[in-house]
Amino acid sequence: MDDKKMRMVQCSKHGRELPGLEKPPFPGVAGEQIFKNVSAQAWFEWWDGMQIKVLNEYRLNMGNAKDYQILFDEMMRFLKLPEVKVV
């Protein structure tokens, strides 16, 4: 087991204190919001499961700025964070 103390966050998705991410998942305001307010568990629920479902359901093209914003908005809703414009 690692000797480092786990960083805990009050998770916006699960509504309780859980271990947080080791670092922001990406740069910028939204990355910092996720780092400060989302547990590692909730982030991986998005990253490993829900993200691909949203991409497939909406048939999003990540080369299209409008589609990228849709995915980003869905991510913020899933994580129960305020929306941030990225495009």
MARMARKE-896295 format. One record per residue (C-alpha): residue in one letter; x, y negated, z negated. Coordinates in steps of 0.05 Angstrom, whole numbers, padded with zeros to 5 digits, always signed. Layout:
% residues N
AXYZ ...
% end
This chain:
% residues 87
M+00000+00000+00000 D+00024-00070+00016 D+00047-00112-00044 K+00020-00176-00013 K-00045-00201-00044 M-00103-00200+00005 R-00130-00268+00024 M-00204-00269+00007 V-00258-00311+00042 Q-00331-00324+00030 C-00354-00290+00094 S-00406-00330+00134 K-00431-00267+00168 H-00438-00221+00108 G-00451-00273+00054 R-00401-00246+00004 E-00327-00249-00012 L-00286-00202+00032 P-00214-00197+00056 G-00198-00249+00109 L-00157-00247+00172 E-00081-00253+00168 K-00080-00311+00217 P-00129-00350+00261 P-00153-00307+00319 F-00138-00363+00369 P-00116-00437+00367 G-00161-00496+00356 V-00219-00517+00312 A-00260-00454+00322 G-00200-00409+00307 E-00190-00446+00242 Q-00265-00442+00224 I-00262-00367+00236 F-00198-00360+00195 K-00228-00398+00136 N-00299-00370+00137 V-00301-00301+00169 S-00278-00235+00139 A-00233-00188+00177 Q-00291-00139+00177 A-00339-00188+00211 W-00286-00209+00261 F-00273-00137+00282 E-00348-00123+00286 W-00349-00179+00338 W-00283-00162+00372 D-00292-00086+00377 G-00366-00081+00388 M-00411-00141+00399 Q-00366-00179+00447 I-00369-00126+00501 K-00444-00119+00492 V-00453-00194+00504 L-00406-00193+00565 N-00445-00135+00595 E-00515-00159+00577 Y-00506-00228+00606 R-00459-00204+00662 L-00409-00258+00643 N-00349-00276+00686 M-00292-00301+00641 G-00264-00339+00700 N-00325-00384+00698 A-00324-00440+00646 K-00399-00438+00636 D-00398-00363+00623 Y-00340-00370+00576 Q-00379-00422+00536 I-00439-00374+00533 L-00394-00319+00504 F-00363-00369+00455 D-00432-00393+00432 E-00455-00321+00422 M-00393-00307+00381 M-00405-00367+00336 R-00478-00347+00326 F-00458-00275+00310 L-00408-00301+00259 K-00459-00351+00232 L-00415-00411+00245 P-00432-00478+00276 E-00423-00480+00352 V-00361-00513+00380 K-00353-00534+00453 V-00292-00504+00486 V-00303-00525+00558 
% end
